[in-house]
Amino acid sequence: MASSLDSLLAEIRACRVCVEEPDREPLPHAPRPVLRVSKTARLAVVGQAPGTRVHASGVPFTDPSGERLRAWMGVTDDEFYDVGRVAIIPMGFCYPGQDTKGGDLPPRPECARRWRSRLFDQLPQIELMLLIGGYAQRWHLGASAGSSVTETVRTWREISDRPAPCRVLPLPHPSGRNNGWLKAHPWFEADLLPYLRRQVQHMLGPAHGSRHAH
């Protein structure tokens, strides 16, 4: 018998709401939800939405942003994609398309409203969430999020130290477009990244074989 999580994932992967019942203009291509979850992963990477390369591959963070994120976390590709230990749950599961300037559009608003609470209800074992970018930070931190990503990430110690069943750590997006931000805020590399790597290593625990991917 399929588990409740398996049934929910089947619903998510069959979702066509952004094409058939959109809040705004329909998604300009066929939906392809991209996420990775399991009942054993204690660490969740919460990003924005798939880009063009991820939409094509169906595998999250298969792009330069993913390479930088794995370097920030201090993990190998095998560790990052071990679904038994790392969940990857973007704010929007499908690639949202591009704006007139060639940049990615924001995550579709329909996605989080429809699926996010139901999905996290099935993942009570998550102990640490890495909140990448403003959309993830505003959704999961609520009033605790700052007025900008910089303001939120700057208060990472206070946010991470809050007593809660699931701790959170805010991060900027690892896109190359943020190279200037990284140079302007050297405390990120000097202070936050060593802490991030320690926390990730603690969450991953002893190395073991990959579990079956949902």
C-alpha positions in Angstrom: 0.0 0.0 0.0 1.3 3.4 -0.9 2.2 5.7 2.1 0.5 9.0 2.7 3.8 10.7 1.5 3.8 8.6 -1.7 0.2 9.5 -2.4 0.9 13.2 -1.9 3.9 13.1 -4.1 1.8 11.4 -6.9 -0.7 14.3 -6.5 2.1 16.9 -6.7 3.7 15.3 -9.8 0.4 15.2 -11.6 -0.4 18.9 -10.7 -1.5 21.1 -13.6 -3.1 24.0 -11.7 -0.8 26.6 -13.2 -2.0 25.6 -16.6 -5.6 24.8 -16.0 -6.6 27.0 -13.0 -3.9 29.7 -12.8 -4.0 32.8 -10.6 -2.5 34.8 -13.4 -1.3 34.0 -17.0 -0.9 30.3 -17.5 2.4 28.6 -17.2 3.9 28.9 -20.7 5.0 25.2 -20.9 4.0 21.8 -19.6 4.4 21.5 -15.8 7.4 19.4 -14.5 7.4 19.5 -10.7 10.9 19.0 -9.3 11.4 18.0 -5.6 13.1 15.3 -3.6 11.8 14.2 -0.2 11.9 11.1 2.0 10.7 10.1 5.5 14.3 10.0 6.8 15.9 13.3 5.5 16.6 15.6 8.5 18.0 18.4 6.3 15.8 20.4 3.9 17.2 22.7 1.2 14.4 25.2 0.4 15.0 27.2 -2.7 13.0 29.3 -5.1 12.0 27.4 -8.2 13.7 25.3 -11.0 15.5 27.1 -13.7 15.8 26.2 -17.4 18.5 23.5 -16.8 16.7 21.9 -13.9 13.4 22.0 -15.9 15.3 20.1 -18.6 17.0 17.6 -16.3 14.3 17.1 -13.7 17.0 17.1 -11.1 17.3 20.1 -8.7 20.4 22.3 -8.7 22.0 20.8 -11.7 23.5 24.1 -12.6 26.3 26.5 -11.5 24.1 27.7 -8.6 24.0 24.1 -7.4 27.7 23.7 -7.6 28.2 26.8 -5.5 25.5 25.7 -3.0 27.2 22.4 -2.5 30.5 24.2 -2.0 28.9 26.4 0.6 27.5 23.3 2.4 30.7 21.4 2.1 29.1 18.3 0.6 29.7 16.1 -2.4 27.2 15.5 -5.2 26.5 12.1 -3.8 25.8 13.5 -0.3 23.6 16.3 -1.7 21.5 14.0 -3.8 21.1 11.3 -1.1 17.4 11.7 -0.7 17.5 9.6 2.4 19.4 12.4 4.1 18.7 15.6 2.1 15.2 16.9 1.1 15.1 19.5 -1.7 11.8 21.4 -1.6 11.6 24.7 -3.7 8.9 27.2 -3.1 7.6 26.6 -6.6 8.0 23.0 -7.9 7.9 24.0 -11.6 10.0 26.3 -13.7 8.0 29.5 -13.9 9.4 30.8 -17.2 11.3 34.0 -17.9 10.5 37.7 -17.9 11.2 40.1 -20.8 14.8 40.6 -19.6 15.6 36.9 -19.7 15.5 36.5 -15.9 13.5 33.8 -14.2 10.0 34.8 -13.0 9.1 34.4 -9.3 7.8 31.0 -8.1 4.2 30.5 -9.0 2.0 31.5 -6.0 -0.4 28.7 -6.5 2.2 26.1 -5.7 3.0 26.9 -2.0 -0.6 27.6 -1.1 -1.8 24.3 -2.5 1.0 22.0 -1.4 3.4 23.4 1.1 1.6 22.8 4.4 0.4 19.4 3.3 3.9 18.3 2.4 5.6 19.5 5.5 2.9 17.8 7.6 4.3 14.6 6.1 7.9 15.5 7.0 8.0 16.0 10.8 11.6 14.6 11.0 13.1 17.7 9.3 15.4 19.3 11.8 17.2 22.0 9.8 16.0 24.0 6.8 18.3 26.1 4.6 16.1 29.0 3.4 17.6 30.2 0.1 16.4 33.6 -1.0 13.6 35.9 -0.1 10.6 33.8 -1.2 11.6 30.9 1.1 12.5 33.2 3.9 9.3 35.2 3.9 7.1 32.0 3.7 8.9 30.1 6.5 10.0 33.0 8.8 6.9 35.1 8.4 7.2 38.3 10.6 10.7 37.2 11.6 12.0 37.8 8.0 13.7 41.1 7.4 12.6 43.6 4.7 15.4 42.3 2.4 17.4 39.1 2.0 20.5 41.0 3.3 18.6 42.1 6.4 17.4 38.5 7.0 20.7 36.8 6.4 22.6 39.3 8.5 20.5 38.1 11.5 21.3 34.5 10.9 22.6 33.8 14.3 19.4 35.0 16.0 17.2 33.1 13.6 19.2 29.9 13.9 19.3 30.0 17.7 15.5 30.4 18.1 14.1 27.4 20.1 12.0 25.4 17.7 11.5 21.8 16.6 13.0 22.7 13.2 15.8 25.2 13.1 16.3 27.4 10.0 19.3 29.2 8.5 18.7 31.9 5.9 21.1 32.1 2.9 21.4 34.3 -0.2 20.8 32.7 -3.5 24.0 31.0 -4.8 23.6 32.5 -8.3 26.5 34.1 -10.0 24.4 37.3 -10.1 25.1 37.6 -6.3 28.9 37.7 -6.7 28.8 41.5 -5.9 26.7 40.8 -2.8 29.2 38.2 -1.6 32.1 40.6 -2.0 30.3 43.3 -0.2 29.4 41.1 2.8 32.6 39.2 3.7 31.1 38.1 7.0 29.0 35.6 5.0 32.1 33.6 4.0 34.0 34.2 7.2 31.3 33.5 9.8 28.1 32.0 8.3 29.7 29.4 6.0 31.8 27.6 8.7 28.7 27.4 10.9 26.6 26.2 7.9 29.1 23.4 7.2 29.2 22.2 10.8 25.4 22.1 10.9 25.1 20.2 7.6 27.7 17.7 8.7 25.8 17.1 12.0 22.5 16.6 10.0 24.0 14.2 7.5 25.5 12.0 10.2 27.5 8.9 9.4 27.8 8.2 5.7 25.5 5.5 4.4 24.1 4.2 1.1 21.5 6.2 -0.7 17.9 5.4 0.0 15.3 4.8 -2.6 14.3 8.2 -4.2 10.7 9.1 -4.2 
